Every structure is written in structure tokens, then in C-alpha cells.
Amino acid sequence: MKKIVTRALAVAAAVTMMSGTAYAGDAAVGEKYAGKRCKQCHTWDKGGKKKIGPNLFGVMDRPAGTSEGFKYSKLFVKAADKIGTWEDAELAQYLKDTTKFLRKTSGGKGRSKMTFKVKKGKDQENLIAWLKTIK
Ligand code: HEC
């Protein structure tokens, strides 16, 4: 009996890890990271201007690739329909290696215009938590 209970708890813990806390980053830490690494190419204030990259205000609530007035790469445009509205797991892959993610998603060739890579999972999580607050 005891064994069964222990096992049930273990399963419950595993499920919690997969669904709830997998991308529970720290928005404040993400914001600091963004101030150092994303700012050179992005603004994120409402109606902010495009730089090398599009304005990121409300990016988690809008379909991918729809920042007004920004000309996305062909590869991005090809993938955008399939991405739809950004989900955590997609965005983590995107941040890790944007060209690789966009090629895989669209089946197309070419390159993303975003050359920056966020390699560490923890950094990706913090950035996603922060991006959700930008609206
Ligand atoms: C060297 C410039 C550069 C840096 C640094 C950069 N980006 Fe980008 N980003 C871009 C460009 C350019 C695009 C558009 C990509 C395309 O069209 O292929 C983009 C697109 C995006 C998108 C998709 C926006 C949409 O409208 O769907 C997100 C999200 C994003 N960047 C997040 C970030 C974050 C977070 C960081 C910091 C960790 C970052 N970027 C750093 C240039 C950059």
C-alpha cells in the first residue's frame, strides 16, 4: 500500500514539473538580461520604434511576425502561420537557435534575421516570463 502511495506522489510531482513549472522563469531576471542583450535590436515600449528587430510590446498575445511596419525575413514569414500565437515551448526553441527553429517549423531554407542565440534553458525561461509581462 505504502509503495503505491509513494508512486502516485512521484507521478503527481512529475506531471507538475512538466506542465506547471517547466517554464516558470523569473521575469525580473529576464528583464535585466533583456536590458543587456536584447535592447541593441529591440524596443518593447508600446508603439516603440523598430530597430534591427521588431518592437516586442504584447508579443506573447499577438500572432508571430505581426509587429506593424517591420519587414521580417522570408524564412520567418514562411514559419509564422505555423507558429500562430507564441507558446512557451516554441519561443524557448526560437530563442535557442532562431534559424534552426524557423527552418524546422516551416520546412524552408534561408536564415532568420535574428542572429542572437540564448543558449541556456534558464535564461530562456526568465525571458519568456518577462515577455509575458510586456503588455
Ligand atoms: C542582433 C539583433 C537581435 C538581438 C540581439 C535580438 N533580436 Fe530578437 N529579433 C531580431 C530580428 C531581426 C527579428 C526578426 C527575425 C526575422 O525576421 O527573421 C527578431 C525577432 C524576435 C522575436 C519574434 C517577434 C515577433 O514579432 O513574432 C522575438 C520574440 C525576439 N526577437 C526576442 C528577442 C529576445 C528576447 C532577445 C534577447 C535575448 C532578442 N530577440 C535579441 C533581432 C535581434
Residues whose N, C-alpha, C, O or C-beta is under 5 A from the ligand:
A	BS01	HEC	R37 C38 C41 I52 G53 P54 P63 A64 G65 T66 S67 K71 Y72 S73 F76 R111 S112 K113 M114 T115 F116 V118 L127
